């Protein structure tokens, strides 16, 4: 799978507000570094926060402008 495919899958699940499918794109031991947060969190914590964000902002979507990989 290419980085572009990974980002496309994450973004599609995010924009469709499908927390379970969004979580499935992460490795079981992944950490997420949300912008503005003081530390990284595990996927379970991130999905909990994601669910709360969707409740607070039901029209929330993301639109990546640039995807790069190294």
PDB file of N, CA, C and O in Angstrom:
ATOM      1  N   UNK A   1       0.838  -1.167   0.000  1.00  0.00           N
ATOM      2  CA  UNK A   1       0.000   0.000   0.000  1.00  0.00           C
ATOM      3  C   UNK A   1       0.892   1.243   0.000  1.00  0.00           C
ATOM      4  O   UNK A   1       1.889   1.310   0.718  1.00  0.00           O
ATOM      5  N   UNK A   2       0.523   2.191  -0.794  1.00  0.00           N
ATOM      6  CA  UNK A   2       1.304   3.426  -0.876  1.00  0.00           C
ATOM      7  C   UNK A   2       0.875   4.398   0.227  1.00  0.00           C
ATOM      8  O   UNK A   2      -0.224   4.281   0.769  1.00  0.00           O
ATOM      9  N   UNK A   3       1.742   5.353   0.554  1.00  0.00           N
ATOM     10  CA  UNK A   3       1.344   6.385   1.518  1.00  0.00           C
ATOM     11  C   UNK A   3       0.081   7.131   1.066  1.00  0.00           C
ATOM     12  O   UNK A   3      -0.764   7.491   1.884  1.00  0.00           O
ATOM     13  N   UNK A   4      -0.030   7.352  -0.232  1.00  0.00           N
ATOM     14  CA  UNK A   4      -1.216   8.037  -0.758  1.00  0.00           C
ATOM     15  C   UNK A   4      -2.485   7.224  -0.492  1.00  0.00           C
ATOM     16  O   UNK A   4      -3.519   7.789  -0.134  1.00  0.00           O
ATOM     17  N   UNK A   5      -2.408   5.894  -0.667  1.00  0.00           N
ATOM     18  CA  UNK A   5      -3.560   5.032  -0.393  1.00  0.00           C
ATOM     19  C   UNK A   5      -3.922   5.053   1.087  1.00  0.00           C
ATOM     20  O   UNK A   5      -5.099   5.077   1.448  1.00  0.00           O
ATOM     21  N   UNK A   6      -2.900   5.044   1.940  1.00  0.00           N
ATOM     22  CA  UNK A   6      -3.131   5.084   3.384  1.00  0.00           C
ATOM     23  C   UNK A   6      -3.845   6.372   3.772  1.00  0.00           C
ATOM     24  O   UNK A   6      -4.846   6.340   4.489  1.00  0.00           O
ATOM     25  N   UNK A   7      -3.337   7.493   3.305  1.00  0.00           N
ATOM     26  CA  UNK A   7      -3.957   8.779   3.634  1.00  0.00           C
ATOM     27  C   UNK A   7      -5.376   8.853   3.071  1.00  0.00           C
ATOM     28  O   UNK A   7      -6.282   9.352   3.738  1.00  0.00           O
ATOM     29  N   UNK A   8      -5.569   8.363   1.861  1.00  0.00           N
ATOM     30  CA  UNK A   8      -6.909   8.377   1.262  1.00  0.00           C
ATOM     31  C   UNK A   8      -7.896   7.571   2.103  1.00  0.00           C
ATOM     32  O   UNK A   8      -9.036   7.994   2.296  1.00  0.00           O
ATOM     33  N   UNK A   9      -7.463   6.410   2.605  1.00  0.00           N
ATOM     34  CA  UNK A   9      -8.330   5.586   3.445  1.00  0.00           C
ATOM     35  C   UNK A   9      -8.649   6.257   4.773  1.00  0.00           C
ATOM     36  O   UNK A   9      -9.796   6.259   5.218  1.00  0.00           O
ATOM     37  N   UNK A  10      -7.616   6.830   5.405  1.00  0.00           N
ATOM     38  CA  UNK A  10      -7.824   7.540   6.671  1.00  0.00           C
ATOM     39  C   UNK A  10      -8.775   8.723   6.486  1.00  0.00           C
ATOM     40  O   UNK A  10      -9.697   8.918   7.278  1.00  0.00           O
ATOM     41  N   UNK A  11      -8.544   9.503   5.440  1.00  0.00           N
ATOM     42  CA  UNK A  11      -9.369  10.690   5.198  1.00  0.00           C
ATOM     43  C   UNK A  11     -10.807  10.294   4.873  1.00  0.00           C
ATOM     44  O   UNK A  11     -11.744  10.925   5.363  1.00  0.00           O
ATOM     45  N   UNK A  12     -10.993   9.272   4.063  1.00  0.00           N
ATOM     46  CA  UNK A  12     -12.349   8.842   3.717  1.00  0.00           C
ATOM     47  C   UNK A  12     -13.116   8.406   4.970  1.00  0.00           C
ATOM     48  O   UNK A  12     -14.267   8.799   5.162  1.00  0.00           O
ATOM     49  N   UNK A  13     -12.484   7.600   5.816  1.00  0.00           N
ATOM     50  CA  UNK A  13     -13.148   7.157   7.049  1.00  0.00           C
ATOM     51  C   UNK A  13     -13.431   8.340   7.970  1.00  0.00           C
ATOM     52  O   UNK A  13     -14.493   8.410   8.588  1.00  0.00           O
ATOM     53  N   UNK A  14     -12.483   9.268   8.062  1.00  0.00           N
ATOM     54  CA  UNK A  14     -12.649  10.477   8.878  1.00  0.00           C
ATOM     55  C   UNK A  14     -13.844  11.281   8.372  1.00  0.00           C
ATOM     56  O   UNK A  14     -14.723  11.652   9.150  1.00  0.00           O
ATOM     57  N   UNK A  15     -13.873  11.547   7.080  1.00  0.00           N
ATOM     58  CA  UNK A  15     -14.933  12.383   6.512  1.00  0.00           C
ATOM     59  C   UNK A  15     -16.288  11.706   6.503  1.00  0.00           C
ATOM     60  O   UNK A  15     -17.315  12.383   6.452  1.00  0.00           O
ATOM     61  N   UNK A  16     -16.308  10.390   6.551  1.00  0.00           N
ATOM     62  CA  UNK A  16     -17.573   9.652   6.638  1.00  0.00           C
ATOM     63  C   UNK A  16     -17.965   9.420   8.095  1.00  0.00           C
ATOM     64  O   UNK A  16     -18.988   8.801   8.385  1.00  0.00           O
ATOM     65  N   UNK A  17     -17.132   9.927   9.008  1.00  0.00           N
ATOM     66  CA  UNK A  17     -17.365   9.827  10.456  1.00  0.00           C
ATOM     67  C   UNK A  17     -17.511   8.376  10.905  1.00  0.00           C
ATOM     68  O   UNK A  17     -18.346   8.057  11.751  1.00  0.00           O
ATOM     69  N   UNK A  18     -16.695   7.514  10.335  1.00  0.00           N
ATOM     70  CA  UNK A  18     -16.691   6.084  10.662  1.00  0.00           C
ATOM     71  C   UNK A  18     -15.489   5.803  11.561  1.00  0.00           C
ATOM     72  O   UNK A  18     -14.411   5.460  11.076  1.00  0.00           O
ATOM     73  N   UNK A  19     -15.680   5.951  12.868  1.00  0.00           N
ATOM     74  CA  UNK A  19     -14.584   5.821  13.825  1.00  0.00           C
ATOM     75  C   UNK A  19     -13.962   4.428  13.800  1.00  0.00           C
ATOM     76  O   UNK A  19     -12.740   4.299  13.885  1.00  0.00           O
ATOM     77  N   UNK A  20     -14.772   3.397  13.685  1.00  0.00           N
ATOM     78  CA  UNK A  20     -14.240   2.032  13.665  1.00  0.00           C
ATOM     79  C   UNK A  20     -13.350   1.803  12.443  1.00  0.00           C
ATOM     80  O   UNK A  20     -12.262   1.240  12.558  1.00  0.00           O
ATOM     81  N   UNK A  21     -13.812   2.236  11.296  1.00  0.00           N
ATOM     82  CA  UNK A  21     -13.008   2.074  10.079  1.00  0.00           C
ATOM     83  C   UNK A  21     -11.768   2.976  10.137  1.00  0.00           C
ATOM     84  O   UNK A  21     -10.690   2.582   9.692  1.00  0.00           O
ATOM     85  N   UNK A  22     -11.923   4.171  10.680  1.00  0.00           N
ATOM     86  CA  UNK A  22     -10.775   5.070  10.831  1.00  0.00           C
ATOM     87  C   UNK A  22      -9.712   4.400  11.701  1.00  0.00           C
ATOM     88  O   UNK A  22      -8.529   4.431  11.364  1.00  0.00           O
ATOM     89  N   UNK A  23     -10.117   3.805  12.800  1.00  0.00           N
ATOM     90  CA  UNK A  23      -9.174   3.127  13.700  1.00  0.00           C
ATOM     91  C   UNK A  23      -8.489   1.954  13.013  1.00  0.00           C
ATOM     92  O   UNK A  23      -7.330   1.658  13.303  1.00  0.00           O
ATOM     93  N   UNK A  24      -9.187   1.292  12.115  1.00  0.00           N
ATOM     94  CA  UNK A  24      -8.631   0.101  11.462  1.00  0.00           C
ATOM     95  C   UNK A  24      -7.428   0.415  10.576  1.00  0.00           C
ATOM     96  O   UNK A  24      -6.675  -0.495  10.230  1.00  0.00           O
ATOM     97  N   UNK A  25      -7.230   1.663  10.205  1.00  0.00           N
ATOM     98  CA  UNK A  25      -6.099   2.039   9.368  1.00  0.00           C
ATOM     99  C   UNK A  25      -4.806   2.157  10.148  1.00  0.00           C
ATOM    100  O   UNK A  25      -3.735   2.242   9.547  1.00  0.00           O
ATOM    101  N   UNK A  26      -4.876   2.164  11.477  1.00  0.00           N
ATOM    102  CA  UNK A  26      -3.694   2.315  12.323  1.00  0.00           C
ATOM    103  C   UNK A  26      -3.154   0.959  12.750  1.00  0.00           C
ATOM    104  O   UNK A  26      -3.927   0.022  12.956  1.00  0.00           O
ATOM    105  N   UNK A  27      -1.843   0.843  12.884  1.00  0.00           N
ATOM    106  CA  UNK A  27      -1.227  -0.354  13.455  1.00  0.00           C
ATOM    107  C   UNK A  27      -1.656  -0.460  14.918  1.00  0.00           C
ATOM    108  O   UNK A  27      -1.967   0.549  15.551  1.00  0.00           O
ATOM    109  N   UNK A  28      -1.673  -1.677  15.451  1.00  0.00           N
ATOM    110  CA  UNK A  28      -2.155  -1.874  16.823  1.00  0.00           C
ATOM    111  C   UNK A  28      -1.324  -1.109  17.853  1.00  0.00           C
ATOM    112  O   UNK A  28      -1.837  -0.767  18.918  1.00  0.00           O
ATOM    113  N   UNK A  29      -0.071  -0.839  17.563  1.00  0.00           N
ATOM    114  CA  UNK A  29       0.800  -0.139  18.518  1.00  0.00           C
ATOM    115  C   UNK A  29       1.111   1.299  18.083  1.00  0.00           C
ATOM    116  O   UNK A  29       2.075   1.899  18.557  1.00  0.00           O
ATOM    117  N   UNK A  30       0.304   1.837  17.192  1.00  0.00           N
ATOM    118  CA  UNK A  30       0.531   3.193  16.686  1.00  0.00           C
ATOM    119  C   UNK A  30       0.270   4.242  17.768  1.00  0.00           C
ATOM    120  O   UNK A  30      -0.477   4.013  18.719  1.00  0.00           O
ATOM    121  N   UNK A  31       0.901   5.383  17.592  1.00  0.00           N
ATOM    122  CA  UNK A  31       0.577   6.553  18.398  1.00  0.00           C
ATOM    123  C   UNK A  31       0.200   7.674  17.446  1.00  0.00           C
ATOM    124  O   UNK A  31       0.663   7.734  16.307  1.00  0.00           O
ATOM    125  N   UNK A  32      -0.645   8.551  17.935  1.00  0.00           N
ATOM    126  CA  UNK A  32      -1.141   9.669  17.143  1.00  0.00           C
ATOM    127  C   UNK A  32      -0.668  10.947  17.827  1.00  0.00           C
ATOM    128  O   UNK A  32      -0.715  11.058  19.052  1.00  0.00           O
ATOM    129  N   UNK A  33      -0.212  11.907  17.030  1.00  0.00           N
ATOM    130  CA  UNK A  33       0.319  13.176  17.543  1.00  0.00           C
ATOM    131  C   UNK A  33      -0.584  14.325  17.075  1.00  0.00           C
ATOM    132  O   UNK A  33      -0.216  15.060  16.158  1.00  0.00           O
ATOM    133  N   UNK A  34      -1.751  14.487  17.690  1.00  0.00           N
ATOM    134  CA  UNK A  34      -2.644  15.562  17.250  1.00  0.00           C
ATOM    135  C   UNK A  34      -2.004  16.942  17.443  1.00  0.00           C
ATOM    136  O   UNK A  34      -1.375  17.207  18.468  1.00  0.00           O
ATOM    137  N   UNK A  35      -2.170  17.791  16.468  1.00  0.00           N
ATOM    138  CA  UNK A  35      -1.622  19.149  16.537  1.00  0.00           C
ATOM    139  C   UNK A  35      -2.182  19.863  17.767  1.00  0.00           C
ATOM    140  O   UNK A  35      -3.387  19.842  18.021  1.00  0.00           O
ATOM    141  N   UNK A  36      -1.294  20.489  18.515  1.00  0.00           N
ATOM    142  CA  UNK A  36      -1.697  21.242  19.680  1.00  0.00           C
ATOM    143  C   UNK A  36      -1.761  20.444  20.968  1.00  0.00           C
ATOM    144  O   UNK A  36      -1.886  21.021  22.048  1.00  0.00           O
ATOM    145  N   UNK A  37      -1.676  19.122  20.869  1.00  0.00           N
ATOM    146  CA  UNK A  37      -1.684  18.294  22.074  1.00  0.00           C
ATOM    147  C   UNK A  37      -0.249  18.212  22.600  1.00  0.00           C
ATOM    148  O   UNK A  37       0.706  18.250  21.825  1.00  0.00           O
ATOM    149  N   UNK A  38      -0.110  18.102  23.900  1.00  0.00           N
ATOM    150  CA  UNK A  38       1.223  18.108  24.501  1.00  0.00           C
ATOM    151  C   UNK A  38       1.962  16.787  24.349  1.00  0.00           C
ATOM    152  O   UNK A  38       3.183  16.745  24.500  1.00  0.00           O
ATOM    153  N   UNK A  39       1.235  15.695  24.050  1.00  0.00           N
ATOM    154  CA  UNK A  39       1.899  14.399  23.914  1.00  0.00           C
ATOM    155  C   UNK A  39       1.124  13.500  22.952  1.00  0.00           C
ATOM    156  O   UNK A  39      -0.039  13.744  22.633  1.00  0.00           O
ATOM    157  N   UNK A  40       1.799  12.475  22.515  1.00  0.00           N
ATOM    158  CA  UNK A  40       1.170  11.483  21.629  1.00  0.00           C
ATOM    159  C   UNK A  40       0.208  10.624  22.449  1.00  0.00           C
ATOM    160  O   UNK A  40       0.369  10.475  23.660  1.00  0.00           O
ATOM    161  N   UNK A  41      -0.787  10.065  21.772  1.00  0.00           N
ATOM    162  CA  UNK A  41      -1.751   9.176  22.425  1.00  0.00           C
ATOM    163  C   UNK A  41      -1.870   7.894  21.616  1.00  0.00           C
ATOM    164  O   UNK A  41      -1.534   7.857  20.432  1.00  0.00           O
ATOM    165  N   UNK A  42      -2.351   6.848  22.270  1.00  0.00           N
ATOM    166  CA  UNK A  42      -2.570   5.592  21.542  1.00  0.00           C
ATOM    167  C   UNK A  42      -3.852   5.705  20.709  1.00  0.00           C
ATOM    168  O   UNK A  42      -4.618   6.658  20.852  1.00  0.00           O
ATOM    169  N   UNK A  43      -4.063   4.733  19.855  1.00  0.00           N
ATOM    170  CA  UNK A  43      -5.198   4.788  18.926  1.00  0.00           C
ATOM    171  C   UNK A  43      -6.528   4.796  19.671  1.00  0.00           C
ATOM    172  O   UNK A  43      -7.458   5.487  19.255  1.00  0.00           O
ATOM    173  N   UNK A  44      -6.638   4.046  20.755  1.00  0.00           N
ATOM    174  CA  UNK A  44      -7.888   4.012  21.516  1.00  0.00           C
ATOM    175  C   UNK A  44      -8.240   5.409  22.030  1.00  0.00           C
ATOM    176  O   UNK A  44      -9.390   5.836  21.933  1.00  0.00           O
ATOM    177  N   UNK A  45      -7.256   6.116  22.574  1.00  0.00           N
ATOM    178  CA  UNK A  45      -7.496   7.475  23.066  1.00  0.00           C
ATOM    179  C   UNK A  45      -7.843   8.409  21.914  1.00  0.00           C
ATOM    180  O   UNK A  45      -8.730   9.254  22.036  1.00  0.00           O
ATOM    181  N   UNK A  46      -7.140   8.252  20.798  1.00  0.00           N
ATOM    182  CA  UNK A  46      -7.411   9.105  19.644  1.00  0.00           C
ATOM    183  C   UNK A  46      -8.827   8.897  19.122  1.00  0.00           C
ATOM    184  O   UNK A  46      -9.515   9.873  18.820  1.00  0.00           O
ATOM    185  N   UNK A  47      -9.273   7.666  19.009  1.00  0.00           N
ATOM    186  CA  UNK A  47     -10.613   7.392  18.493  1.00  0.00           C
ATOM    187  C   UNK A  47     -11.669   7.914  19.458  1.00  0.00           C
ATOM    188  O   UNK A  47     -12.719   8.385  19.023  1.00  0.00           O
ATOM    189  N   UNK A  48     -11.410   7.840  20.750  1.00  0.00           N
ATOM    190  CA  UNK A  48     -12.340   8.427  21.728  1.00  0.00           C
ATOM    191  C   UNK A  48     -12.455   9.930  21.519  1.00  0.00           C
ATOM    192  O   UNK A  48     -13.556  10.480  21.522  1.00  0.00           O
ATOM    193  N   UNK A  49     -11.326  10.588  21.339  1.00  0.00           N
ATOM    194  CA  UNK A  49     -11.327  12.031  21.088  1.00  0.00           C
ATOM    195  C   UNK A  49     -12.000  12.342  19.752  1.00  0.00           C
ATOM    196  O   UNK A  49     -12.765  13.301  19.643  1.00  0.00           O
ATOM    197  N   UNK A  50     -11.711  11.527  18.741  1.00  0.00           N
ATOM    198  CA  UNK A  50     -12.306  11.697  17.414  1.00  0.00           C
ATOM    199  C   UNK A  50     -13.835  11.643  17.510  1.00  0.00           C
ATOM    200  O   UNK A  50     -14.527  12.467  16.912  1.00  0.00           O
ATOM    201  N   UNK A  51     -14.349  10.686  18.253  1.00  0.00           N
ATOM    202  CA  UNK A  51     -15.793  10.534  18.424  1.00  0.00           C
ATOM    203  C   UNK A  51     -16.390  11.771  19.095  1.00  0.00           C
ATOM    204  O   UNK A  51     -17.454  12.245  18.697  1.00  0.00           O
ATOM    205  N   UNK A  52     -15.705  12.286  20.109  1.00  0.00           N
ATOM    206  CA  UNK A  52     -16.179  13.501  20.782  1.00  0.00           C
ATOM    207  C   UNK A  52     -16.138  14.709  19.850  1.00  0.00           C
ATOM    208  O   UNK A  52     -17.043  15.543  19.868  1.00  0.00           O
ATOM    209  N   UNK A  53     -15.086  14.801  19.038  1.00  0.00           N
ATOM    210  CA  UNK A  53     -14.998  15.908  18.083  1.00  0.00           C
ATOM    211  C   UNK A  53     -16.160  15.872  17.095  1.00  0.00           C
ATOM    212  O   UNK A  53     -16.712  16.912  16.735  1.00  0.00           O
ATOM    213  N   UNK A  54     -16.526  14.665  16.659  1.00  0.00           N
ATOM    214  CA  UNK A  54     -17.619  14.543  15.701  1.00  0.00           C
ATOM    215  C   UNK A  54     -18.953  14.920  16.323  1.00  0.00           C
ATOM    216  O   UNK A  54     -19.830  15.446  15.640  1.00  0.00           O
ATOM    217  N   UNK A  55     -19.114  14.652  17.623  1.00  0.00           N
ATOM    218  CA  UNK A  55     -20.336  15.074  18.305  1.00  0.00           C
ATOM    219  C   UNK A  55     -20.395  16.596  18.395  1.00  0.00           C
ATOM    220  O   UNK A  55     -21.455  17.194  18.206  1.00  0.00           O
ATOM    221  N   UNK A  56     -19.262  17.215  18.683  1.00  0.00           N
ATOM    222  CA  UNK A  56     -19.212  18.667  18.828  1.00  0.00           C
ATOM    223  C   UNK A  56     -19.281  19.385  17.481  1.00  0.00           C
ATOM    224  O   UNK A  56     -19.836  20.479  17.378  1.00  0.00           O
ATOM    225  N   UNK A  57     -18.714  18.762  16.457  1.00  0.00           N
ATOM    226  CA  UNK A  57     -18.645  19.373  15.123  1.00  0.00           C
ATOM    227  C   UNK A  57     -19.155  18.367  14.087  1.00  0.00           C
ATOM    228  O   UNK A  57     -18.347  17.744  13.398  1.00  0.00           O
ATOM    229  N   UNK A  58     -20.461  18.196  13.962  1.00  0.00           N
ATOM    230  CA  UNK A  58     -21.012  17.144  13.097  1.00  0.00           C
ATOM    231  C   UNK A  58     -20.711  17.309  11.608  1.00  0.00           C
ATOM    232  O   UNK A  58     -20.868  16.359  10.841  1.00  0.00           O
ATOM    233  N   UNK A  59     -20.288  18.485  11.196  1.00  0.00           N
ATOM    234  CA  UNK A  59     -19.951  18.714   9.782  1.00  0.00           C
ATOM    235  C   UNK A  59     -18.448  18.676   9.532  1.00  0.00           C
ATOM    236  O   UNK A  59     -17.993  19.052   8.452  1.00  0.00           O
ATOM    237  N   UNK A  60     -17.678  18.230  10.507  1.00  0.00           N
ATOM    238  CA  UNK A  60     -16.221  18.236  10.414  1.00  0.00           C
ATOM    239  C   UNK A  60     -15.723  17.336   9.282  1.00  0.00           C
ATOM    240  O   UNK A  60     -16.106  16.171   9.176  1.00  0.00           O
ATOM    241  N   UNK A  61     -14.865  17.906   8.444  1.00  0.00           N
ATOM    242  CA  UNK A  61     -14.187  17.138   7.405  1.00  0.00           C
ATOM    243  C   UNK A  61     -12.753  17.649   7.292  1.00  0.00           C
ATOM    244  O   UNK A  61     -12.440  18.755   7.735  1.00  0.00           O
ATOM    245  N   UNK A  62     -11.899  16.843   6.704  1.00  0.00           N
ATOM    246  CA  UNK A  62     -10.523  17.237   6.439  1.00  0.00           C
ATOM    247  C   UNK A  62     -10.259  17.093   4.950  1.00  0.00           C
ATOM    248  O   UNK A  62     -10.872  16.270   4.269  1.00  0.00           O
ATOM    249  N   UNK A  63      -9.339  17.906   4.458  1.00  0.00           N
ATOM    250  CA  UNK A  63      -8.985  17.905   3.040  1.00  0.00           C
ATOM    251  C   UNK A  63      -7.493  18.116   2.926  1.00  0.00           C
ATOM    252  O   UNK A  63      -7.029  19.256   2.903  1.00  0.00           O
ATOM    253  N   UNK A  64      -6.724  17.023   2.853  1.00  0.00           N
ATOM    254  CA  UNK A  64      -5.264  17.189   2.781  1.00  0.00           C
ATOM    255  C   UNK A  64      -4.867  17.924   1.503  1.00  0.00           C
ATOM    256  O   UNK A  64      -5.414  17.691   0.425  1.00  0.00           O
ATOM    257  N   UNK A  65      -3.901  18.814   1.666  1.00  0.00           N
ATOM    258  CA  UNK A  65      -3.420  19.590   0.522  1.00  0.00           C
ATOM    259  C   UNK A  65      -2.189  18.968  -0.101  1.00  0.00           C
ATOM    260  O   UNK A  65      -1.958  19.105  -1.303  1.00  0.00           O
ATOM    261  N   UNK A  66      -1.388  18.277   0.718  1.00  0.00           N
ATOM    262  CA  UNK A  66      -0.133  17.729   0.237  1.00  0.00           C
ATOM    263  C   UNK A  66       0.191  16.467   1.019  1.00  0.00           C
ATOM    264  O   UNK A  66       0.133  16.468   2.249  1.00  0.00           O
ATOM    265  N   UNK A  67       0.528  15.406   0.329  1.00  0.00           N
ATOM    266  CA  UNK A  67       0.929  14.156   0.975  1.00  0.00           C
ATOM    267  C   UNK A  67       2.353  13.841   0.507  1.00  0.00           C
ATOM    268  O   UNK A  67       2.617  13.766  -0.692  1.00  0.00           O
ATOM    269  N   UNK A  68       3.255  13.660   1.455  1.00  0.00           N
ATOM    270  CA  UNK A  68       4.620  13.291   1.122  1.00  0.00           C
ATOM    271  C   UNK A  68       5.030  12.076   1.929  1.00  0.00           C
ATOM    272  O   UNK A  68       4.401  11.764   2.940  1.00  0.00           O
ATOM    273  N   UNK A  69       6.054  11.399   1.508  1.00  0.00           N
ATOM    274  CA  UNK A  69       6.573  10.267   2.280  1.00  0.00           C
ATOM    275  C   UNK A  69       8.088  10.249   2.134  1.00  0.00           C
ATOM    276  O   UNK A  69       8.656  10.773   1.176  1.00  0.00           O
ATOM    277  N   UNK A  70       8.717   9.624   3.124  1.00  0.00           N
ATOM    278  CA  UNK A  70      10.169   9.581   3.082  1.00  0.00           C
ATOM    279  C   UNK A  70      10.693   8.176   3.103  1.00  0.00           C
ATOM    280  O   UNK A  70      11.906   7.969   3.073  1.00  0.00           O
TER     281      UNK A  70
END
